[in-house]
Amino acid sequence: MDFERFGDFYMAFLGIMFEGAPYILLGTLISGFIDAYMPSNLMDRLLPKNRFAAIALAGLLGAVFPVCECAIVPVIRRLVQKGLPVSCAITYMLAAPIVNPIVVVSTLSAFAGNDALFMTLSRIGVAYFVTVLVGLIVQRFSDRSILRKEICDGIDKAMQADEKKAEHDHGHGHEHDHDHADDDAPDKLVIALRTAARDFLDVGMYFTIGVLITALYRTQIDQAMIDQFASSDWVGVPAMMALAFILSLCSTSDAFIAAQMLSFSQAAKLAFLTYGPMMDVKLVFMYSAVFRPKFVISLAVGLFLLLGLIFIQWGSLPVPGT
């Protein structure tokens, strides 16, 4: 029996690892090319000057740059170091795994029926509202109270490098840089790949710890016990959010799991589909590679309470299928 449980754990661990690792590799490759090729203040120049408008737009970037939650952390790490405001980065980080076309299609497919459109629009709408609200709250705090020290140091170094480059360009003109643009390309490619490799090892370590905990839960807990918490939304909503936190499912596939939990209400299912892509076991460890542990804990608890309150009240509204 013990051997069978170990076999189940081993298969669950490998299954989650192989599901998430390609996305982490993709994310770290993107982060490497961002580090090498993107000008430090490009994102800040592209976003509206009005901070509310910038945060609101950041919540929609997933529609243009759809990124899974497994890949978003290294991308955010580089974007912040390239000048993206932390409030906009966190908004994009939380919203992109949900507010994107791939998740729209998967949610519509999972809830095939009369309530498919309602569940999809509700998931996207609540996620966007909550992430923008979180971004507006985050902008009231200093970057150093949110980001890890080494990330802040990286931002400072990038700013100093940009200042030196600007002085150099001003003193030598633009023709010199144009003449050597092709010579710099191989060097930038090497920098991109080295950065990607470093980020993959860094983020992958946190991801592996999260996968280990998730696999233990999946193989050691009787899943039939979960249905006992479906009696009311006061119990079902936090139970489903806790389940989403532990299972650490990909946002492109979690709707198919939620759709099969017939004993839970729509509000509880939406809580599962909204909280999980924003915060789960593996993300807690991955976020810790960028943000201070105190902020990660505060974000996890704050999202849990905010979404719990929204969906418990949501359950009392007259919605389709209830």
Secondary structure by P-SEA (a helix, b strand, c coil): caaaaaaaaaaaaaaaaaacaaaaaaaaaaaaaaacccccccccccccccaaaaaaaaaaccccccccccaaaaaaaaaaaacccaaaaaaaaaccccccaaaaaaaaaaacccaaaaaaaaaaaaaaaaaaaaaaaaaaccccccccaaaaaaaaaaaaaaaaaaaaaaaccaaaaaaacccaaaaaaaaaaaaaaaaaaaaaaaaaaaaaaaaaaacccccccccccccccccaaaaaaaaaaaaccccccaaaaaaacccccaaaaaaaacccccccaaaaaaaaacccaaaaaaaaaaaaaaaaaaaaaaaacccccc
